[in-house]
Amino acid sequence: MVDVVGQELNDLPYYGLMEAEIDGCPVLISQTGFSGEKGYEVYVRDSTLNAERVWYAIRGIGARYGLRVIAPGHHRRIAAGILSWGQGMDAETSPFQVNLGYQVLRKKTGDYVGKKALEEQRERIESGDYPFALTMVGLKMGGKPITDYAPDFWLISDKGGTRCGYVTSPWWLPELETNIALARVPWNKSEIGTKLMVELPEPYADRYGEAVAAEVCEVPFVSSAHPSAREQAKAHGRDSAD
């Protein structure tokens, strides 16, 4: 990106914006990046006229670095603990089930839809009475590298063989050289280090018909170049963003 727009890009802070030109076309650049990574987004002004020109200018300069056009990195999304609608959450999901409780502000005085119910849920959780059947955890698990999208939710069992939860988003994480997943399990099996078993489909199972070992672990799986609000709150000993 420095080759594309110049050294001033290095002074752009996280969530900063800068005006620039690419191949003579006006653009707006932000330093955001997908899934906590350090990356940039280019917004093309007069895009109906300039988008193709900007596209090929970036690809041409990027070719010397092996730049490729891809979809968002699925394993990055999972590694950062970012949820996918319909997989990790839906309209019936409480933020307290999926590691988003930090978004339920403690100091917010104004009313909002669901405030009373959410505050009651937090009170129950803090008293030791978890109000949901399942909660989201991160898993590191065995098996062959998972390199395609899961078409279904894969079942989880405890060490005794009793099915108790399911995987929502699995993938192979090259940095850790292991399969990782976001999953739903009972609250009493969500502690870091809890040993579980995952029933992988035949292409990824070590042995046909046998579940692979899994362990509950911290989310995010790898540290972010730009920690999310959840990570920042946790680092400061808070359980909400306020």
C-alpha atoms as a printed R data frame, in Angstrom:
    type eleno elety resid chain resno       x       y       z
1   ATOM     1    CA   MET     A     1   0.000   0.000   0.000
2   ATOM     2    CA   VAL     A     2   2.972   2.321   0.516
3   ATOM     3    CA   ASP     A     3   3.970   1.572  -3.062
4   ATOM     4    CA   VAL     A     4   0.427   2.426  -4.134
5   ATOM     5    CA   VAL     A     5  -0.121   5.747  -2.324
6   ATOM     6    CA   GLY     A     6   3.150   6.781  -0.654
7   ATOM     7    CA   GLN     A     7   4.949   6.832   2.706
8   ATOM     8    CA   GLU     A     8   2.239   8.952   4.378
9   ATOM     9    CA   LEU     A     9   0.234   5.751   4.661
10  ATOM    10    CA   ASN     A    10   2.523   4.724   7.539
11  ATOM    11    CA   ASP     A    11   1.154   7.626   9.617
12  ATOM    12    CA   LEU     A    12  -2.461   6.505   9.246
13  ATOM    13    CA   PRO     A    13  -3.771   5.330  12.657
14  ATOM    14    CA   TYR     A    14  -6.225   2.510  13.277
15  ATOM    15    CA   TYR     A    15  -9.625   3.598  11.940
16  ATOM    16    CA   GLY     A    16  -7.940   6.649  10.438
17  ATOM    17    CA   LEU     A    17  -8.825   8.015   7.014
18  ATOM    18    CA   MET     A    18  -6.747   9.649   4.314
19  ATOM    19    CA   GLU     A    19  -7.467  11.136   0.906
20  ATOM    20    CA   ALA     A    20  -5.233   9.895  -1.900
21  ATOM    21    CA   GLU     A    21  -5.023   9.199  -5.594
22  ATOM    22    CA   ILE     A    22  -4.439   5.867  -7.293
23  ATOM    23    CA   ASP     A    23  -3.520   6.078 -10.952
24  ATOM    24    CA   GLY     A    24  -4.960   9.591 -10.980
25  ATOM    25    CA   CYS     A    25  -8.283   8.564  -9.422
26  ATOM    26    CA   PRO     A    26  -9.447  10.084  -6.115
27  ATOM    27    CA   VAL     A    27  -9.892   7.555  -3.293
28  ATOM    28    CA   LEU     A    28 -10.447   7.460   0.462
29  ATOM    29    CA   ILE     A    29  -8.328   4.939   2.403
30  ATOM    30    CA   SER     A    30  -9.050   3.599   5.887
31  ATOM    31    CA   GLN     A    31  -6.755   1.540   8.103
32  ATOM    32    CA   THR     A    32  -9.167  -1.061   9.380
33  ATOM    33    CA   GLY     A    33  -8.511  -4.637   8.277
34  ATOM    34    CA   PHE     A    34 -10.561  -7.793   8.574
35  ATOM    35    CA   SER     A    35 -10.618  -9.790  11.820
36  ATOM    36    CA   GLY     A    36  -8.194  -7.686  13.819
37  ATOM    37    CA   GLU     A    37  -5.460  -7.726  11.184
38  ATOM    38    CA   LYS     A    38  -3.585  -4.646  10.016
39  ATOM    39    CA   GLY     A    39  -5.057  -3.914   6.621
40  ATOM    40    CA   TYR     A    40  -6.578  -1.210   4.480
41  ATOM    41    CA   GLU     A    41  -9.775  -0.519   2.597
42  ATOM    42    CA   VAL     A    42  -9.938   1.659  -0.510
43  ATOM    43    CA   TYR     A    43 -13.120   3.610  -1.260
44  ATOM    44    CA   VAL     A    44 -13.222   4.842  -4.849
45  ATOM    45    CA   ARG     A    45 -14.765   8.230  -5.593
46  ATOM    46    CA   ASP     A    46 -16.810   8.406  -8.815
47  ATOM    47    CA   SER     A    47 -16.598   4.644  -8.774
48  ATOM    48    CA   THR     A    48 -18.671   4.072 -11.909
49  ATOM    49    CA   LEU     A    49 -15.905   5.868 -13.768
50  ATOM    50    CA   ASN     A    50 -12.815   4.917 -11.750
51  ATOM    51    CA   ALA     A    51 -13.286   1.533 -10.050
52  ATOM    52    CA   GLU     A    52 -11.773  -0.576 -12.801
53  ATOM    53    CA   ARG     A    53  -8.761   1.691 -13.118
54  ATOM    54    CA   VAL     A    54  -8.077   1.610  -9.377
55  ATOM    55    CA   TRP     A    55  -8.594  -2.168  -9.302
56  ATOM    56    CA   TYR     A    56  -5.983  -2.860 -11.939
57  ATOM    57    CA   ALA     A    57  -3.544  -0.304 -10.537
58  ATOM    58    CA   ILE     A    58  -3.561  -2.044  -7.126
59  ATOM    59    CA   ARG     A    59  -3.325  -5.499  -8.700
60  ATOM    60    CA   GLY     A    60  -0.453  -4.412 -10.920
61  ATOM    61    CA   ILE     A    61   1.644  -3.034  -8.056
62  ATOM    62    CA   GLY     A    62   0.644  -5.915  -5.792
63  ATOM    63    CA   ALA     A    63   1.767  -8.526  -8.302
64  ATOM    64    CA   ARG     A    64   5.385  -8.169  -7.179
65  ATOM    65    CA   TYR     A    65   4.255  -9.273  -3.688
66  ATOM    66    CA   GLY     A    66   2.184 -12.195  -4.937
67  ATOM    67    CA   LEU     A    67  -1.100 -10.347  -4.309
68  ATOM    68    CA   ARG     A    68  -4.161 -12.526  -4.904
69  ATOM    69    CA   VAL     A    69  -7.882 -11.821  -5.048
70  ATOM    70    CA   ILE     A    70  -9.721 -13.857  -2.432
71  ATOM    71    CA   ALA     A    71 -12.852 -13.847  -0.318
72  ATOM    72    CA   PRO     A    72 -12.462 -12.778   3.336
73  ATOM    73    CA   GLY     A    73 -10.234 -15.291   5.141
74  ATOM    74    CA   HIS     A    74 -12.682 -17.623   6.880
75  ATOM    75    CA   HIS     A    75 -10.089 -18.895   9.343
76  ATOM    76    CA   ARG     A    76  -9.186 -15.283  10.273
77  ATOM    77    CA   ARG     A    77 -12.783 -14.610  11.168
78  ATOM    78    CA   ILE     A    78 -12.927 -17.685  13.394
79  ATOM    79    CA   ALA     A    79  -9.498 -17.048  14.940
80  ATOM    80    CA   ALA     A    80 -10.609 -13.554  15.950
81  ATOM    81    CA   GLY     A    81 -13.874 -14.855  17.442
82  ATOM    82    CA   ILE     A    82 -16.017 -12.903  14.973
83  ATOM    83    CA   LEU     A    83 -19.444 -14.448  14.548
84  ATOM    84    CA   SER     A    84 -21.246 -15.248  11.317
85  ATOM    85    CA   TRP     A    85 -24.990 -14.612  11.171
86  ATOM    86    CA   GLY     A    86 -26.827 -17.917  10.960
87  ATOM    87    CA   GLN     A    87 -23.828 -19.897  12.181
88  ATOM    88    CA   GLY     A    88 -22.664 -18.329  15.424
89  ATOM    89    CA   MET     A    89 -25.769 -16.318  16.246
90  ATOM    90    CA   ASP     A    90 -29.287 -15.473  15.123
91  ATOM    91    CA   ALA     A    91 -32.272 -13.402  16.241
92  ATOM    92    CA   GLU     A    92 -32.806 -15.637  19.295
93  ATOM    93    CA   THR     A    93 -29.230 -15.419  20.594
94  ATOM    94    CA   SER     A    94 -28.337 -13.420  23.697
95  ATOM    95    CA   PRO     A    95 -24.995 -11.575  23.659
96  ATOM    96    CA   PHE     A    96 -24.161 -13.347  26.931
97  ATOM    97    CA   GLN     A    97 -24.195 -16.683  25.099
98  ATOM    98    CA   VAL     A    98 -21.644 -15.745  22.431
99  ATOM    99    CA   ASN     A    99 -18.880 -13.731  24.090
100 ATOM   100    CA   LEU     A   100 -20.578 -10.397  23.358
101 ATOM   101    CA   GLY     A   101 -21.638  -9.535  26.893
102 ATOM   102    CA   TYR     A   102 -19.157  -6.635  26.862
103 ATOM   103    CA   GLN     A   103 -21.584  -4.830  24.536
104 ATOM   104    CA   VAL     A   104 -24.233  -4.749  27.273
105 ATOM   105    CA   LEU     A   105 -23.071  -1.573  28.965
106 ATOM   106    CA   ARG     A   106 -23.313  -1.313  32.736
107 ATOM   107    CA   LYS     A   107 -23.384   2.495  32.842
108 ATOM   108    CA   LYS     A   108 -25.922   3.122  30.093
109 ATOM   109    CA   THR     A   109 -28.833   4.990  31.689
110 ATOM   110    CA   GLY     A   110 -30.972   5.340  28.574
111 ATOM   111    CA   ASP     A   111 -33.571   2.734  27.736
112 ATOM   112    CA   TYR     A   112 -33.306   0.390  24.756
113 ATOM   113    CA   VAL     A   113 -35.109  -2.667  23.411
114 ATOM   114    CA   GLY     A   114 -34.312  -5.672  25.598
115 ATOM   115    CA   LYS     A   115 -32.512  -3.734  28.350
116 ATOM   116    CA   LYS     A   116 -34.547  -5.206  31.223
117 ATOM   117    CA   ALA     A   117 -34.154  -8.781  29.963
118 ATOM   118    CA   LEU     A   118 -30.416  -8.412  29.359
119 ATOM   119    CA   GLU     A   119 -29.782  -6.916  32.788
120 ATOM   120    CA   GLU     A   120 -31.768  -9.757  34.379
121 ATOM   121    CA   GLN     A   121 -29.678 -12.281  32.428
122 ATOM   122    CA   ARG     A   122 -26.464 -10.709  33.687
123 ATOM   123    CA   GLU     A   123 -27.725 -10.744  37.278
124 ATOM   124    CA   ARG     A   124 -28.504 -14.461  36.994
125 ATOM   125    CA   ILE     A   125 -25.107 -15.228  35.493
126 ATOM   126    CA   GLU     A   126 -23.308 -13.296  38.239
127 ATOM   127    CA   SER     A   127 -25.261 -15.209  40.885
128 ATOM   128    CA   GLY     A   128 -24.114 -18.504  39.352
129 ATOM   129    CA   ASP     A   129 -27.416 -19.330  37.651
130 ATOM   130    CA   TYR     A   130 -26.558 -19.466  33.933
131 ATOM   131    CA   PRO     A   131 -29.888 -18.969  32.105
132 ATOM   132    CA   PHE     A   132 -29.078 -20.702  28.798
133 ATOM   133    CA   ALA     A   133 -28.633 -24.318  27.779
134 ATOM   134    CA   LEU     A   134 -25.441 -23.618  25.789
135 ATOM   135    CA   THR     A   135 -22.681 -21.008  25.577
136 ATOM   136    CA   MET     A   136 -20.046 -20.261  22.944
137 ATOM   137    CA   VAL     A   137 -16.462 -21.444  23.399
138 ATOM   138    CA   GLY     A   138 -13.352 -21.765  21.307
139 ATOM   139    CA   LEU     A   139 -11.998 -25.229  20.549
140 ATOM   140    CA   LYS     A   140  -8.682 -26.578  19.380
141 ATOM   141    CA   MET     A   141  -9.273 -30.009  17.956
142 ATOM   142    CA   GLY     A   142  -7.654 -32.888  16.138
143 ATOM   143    CA   GLY     A   143  -8.433 -34.427  12.792
144 ATOM   144    CA   LYS     A   144  -7.170 -33.706   9.309
145 ATOM   145    CA   PRO     A   145  -6.978 -30.040   8.226
146 ATOM   146    CA   ILE     A   146 -10.458 -28.603   7.663
147 ATOM   147    CA   THR     A   147 -10.214 -26.560   4.473
148 ATOM   148    CA   ASP     A   148 -13.802 -26.286   3.280
149 ATOM   149    CA   TYR     A   149 -16.965 -24.763   4.685
150 ATOM   150    CA   ALA     A   150 -18.906 -27.007   7.037
151 ATOM   151    CA   PRO     A   151 -22.353 -27.750   5.539
152 ATOM   152    CA   ASP     A   152 -23.781 -28.693   8.936
153 ATOM   153    CA   PHE     A   153 -23.251 -28.352  12.687
154 ATOM   154    CA   TRP     A   154 -20.922 -31.123  13.888
155 ATOM   155    CA   LEU     A   155 -21.770 -32.772  17.202
156 ATOM   156    CA   ILE     A   156 -19.707 -32.528  20.386
157 ATOM   157    CA   SER     A   157 -19.664 -35.066  23.194
158 ATOM   158    CA   ASP     A   158 -18.074 -35.095  26.619
159 ATOM   159    CA   LYS     A   159 -15.334 -37.550  27.608
160 ATOM   160    CA   GLY     A   160 -17.994 -40.015  28.660
161 ATOM   161    CA   GLY     A   161 -19.461 -40.060  25.164
162 ATOM   162    CA   THR     A   162 -22.644 -38.097  25.911
163 ATOM   163    CA   ARG     A   163 -23.511 -35.668  23.134
164 ATOM   164    CA   CYS     A   164 -23.804 -32.192  24.605
165 ATOM   165    CA   GLY     A   165 -23.139 -29.495  21.998
166 ATOM   166    CA   TYR     A   166 -22.158 -28.657  18.442
167 ATOM   167    CA   VAL     A   167 -19.534 -26.894  16.340
168 ATOM   168    CA   THR     A   168 -20.726 -23.777  14.507
169 ATOM   169    CA   SER     A   169 -17.592 -22.661  12.600
170 ATOM   170    CA   PRO     A   170 -14.514 -24.884  12.079
171 ATOM   171    CA   TRP     A   171 -11.328 -24.348  10.054
172 ATOM   172    CA   TRP     A   172  -7.619 -25.168   9.915
173 ATOM   173    CA   LEU     A   173  -5.450 -22.419  11.456
174 ATOM   174    CA   PRO     A   174  -1.978 -22.434   9.867
175 ATOM   175    CA   GLU     A   175  -0.390 -20.286  12.587
176 ATOM   176    CA   LEU     A   176  -1.159 -22.888  15.268
177 ATOM   177    CA   GLU     A   177  -1.089 -25.897  12.934
178 ATOM   178    CA   THR     A   178  -4.353 -27.207  14.318
179 ATOM   179    CA   ASN     A   179  -8.060 -27.193  13.589
180 ATOM   180    CA   ILE     A   180  -9.977 -24.531  15.496
181 ATOM   181    CA   ALA     A   181 -13.671 -23.921  15.952
182 ATOM   182    CA   LEU     A   182 -16.299 -21.790  17.584
183 ATOM   183    CA   ALA     A   183 -18.801 -24.072  19.287
184 ATOM   184    CA   ARG     A   184 -21.749 -24.242  21.667
185 ATOM   185    CA   VAL     A   185 -21.449 -26.354  24.812
186 ATOM   186    CA   PRO     A   186 -23.136 -26.466  28.244
187 ATOM   187    CA   TRP     A   187 -21.973 -23.831  30.716
188 ATOM   188    CA   ASN     A   188 -20.474 -26.479  33.014
189 ATOM   189    CA   LYS     A   189 -18.246 -27.666  30.137
190 ATOM   190    CA   SER     A   190 -17.058 -24.221  29.029
191 ATOM   191    CA   GLU     A   191 -14.065 -23.772  31.322
192 ATOM   192    CA   ILE     A   192 -10.716 -23.284  29.604
193 ATOM   193    CA   GLY     A   193  -8.944 -26.629  29.352
194 ATOM   194    CA   THR     A   194 -12.102 -28.776  29.373
195 ATOM   195    CA   LYS     A   195 -11.581 -31.933  27.303
196 ATOM   196    CA   LEU     A   196 -14.281 -32.803  24.749
197 ATOM   197    CA   MET     A   197 -14.749 -34.885  21.596
198 ATOM   198    CA   VAL     A   198 -15.936 -33.720  18.160
199 ATOM   199    CA   GLU     A   199 -17.613 -35.944  15.570
200 ATOM   200    CA   LEU     A   200 -15.958 -34.840  12.327
201 ATOM   201    CA   PRO     A   201 -17.196 -36.042   8.923
202 ATOM   202    CA   GLU     A   202 -15.179 -38.728   7.172
203 ATOM   203    CA   PRO     A   203 -12.888 -36.418   5.093
204 ATOM   204    CA   TYR     A   204 -11.487 -34.865   8.291
205 ATOM   205    CA   ALA     A   205 -11.687 -37.694  10.838
206 ATOM   206    CA   ASP     A   206  -8.486 -39.480  11.808
207 ATOM   207    CA   ARG     A   207 -10.380 -42.776  11.819
208 ATOM   208    CA   TYR     A   208 -13.777 -43.355  10.295
209 ATOM   209    CA   GLY     A   209 -16.533 -43.292  12.913
210 ATOM   210    CA   GLU     A   210 -14.275 -42.075  15.743
211 ATOM   211    CA   ALA     A   211 -14.566 -38.609  17.299
212 ATOM   212    CA   VAL     A   212 -11.409 -36.523  17.620
213 ATOM   213    CA   ALA     A   213 -10.106 -34.938  20.821
214 ATOM   214    CA   ALA     A   214 -10.828 -31.247  21.458
215 ATOM   215    CA   GLU     A   215 -10.018 -28.756  24.193
216 ATOM   216    CA   VAL     A   216 -11.761 -25.531  25.216
217 ATOM   217    CA   CYS     A   217  -9.414 -22.585  24.743
218 ATOM   218    CA   GLU     A   218  -9.249 -18.802  24.810
219 ATOM   219    CA   VAL     A   219 -10.861 -16.679  22.105
220 ATOM   220    CA   PRO     A   220  -9.350 -15.016  20.112
221 ATOM   221    CA   PHE     A   221  -7.063 -17.893  19.194
222 ATOM   222    CA   VAL     A   222  -4.215 -15.582  18.158
223 ATOM   223    CA   SER     A   223  -3.494 -12.020  19.265
224 ATOM   224    CA   SER     A   224  -4.853  -9.251  17.044
225 ATOM   225    CA   ALA     A   225  -2.804  -6.486  15.481
226 ATOM   226    CA   HIS     A   226  -5.731  -4.286  16.495
227 ATOM   227    CA   PRO     A   227  -7.492  -5.660  19.600
228 ATOM   228    CA   SER     A   228 -11.289  -5.473  19.479
229 ATOM   229    CA   ALA     A   229 -13.339  -3.602  22.072
230 ATOM   230    CA   ARG     A   230 -13.938  -6.964  23.766
231 ATOM   231    CA   GLU     A   231 -10.205  -7.669  23.983
232 ATOM   232    CA   GLN     A   232  -9.466  -4.152  25.225
233 ATOM   233    CA   ALA     A   233 -12.124  -4.378  27.935
234 ATOM   234    CA   LYS     A   234 -10.760  -7.729  29.100
235 ATOM   235    CA   ALA     A   235  -7.202  -6.397  29.153
236 ATOM   236    CA   HIS     A   236  -8.361  -3.606  31.471
237 ATOM   237    CA   GLY     A   237 -10.244  -5.990  33.770
238 ATOM   238    CA   ARG     A   238 -13.718  -4.949  32.594
239 ATOM   239    CA   ASP     A   239 -16.566  -7.105  31.377
240 ATOM   240    CA   SER     A   240 -18.210  -4.342  29.358
241 ATOM   241    CA   ALA     A   241 -17.042  -1.628  27.004
242 ATOM   242    CA   ASP     A   242 -18.075   1.240  29.336
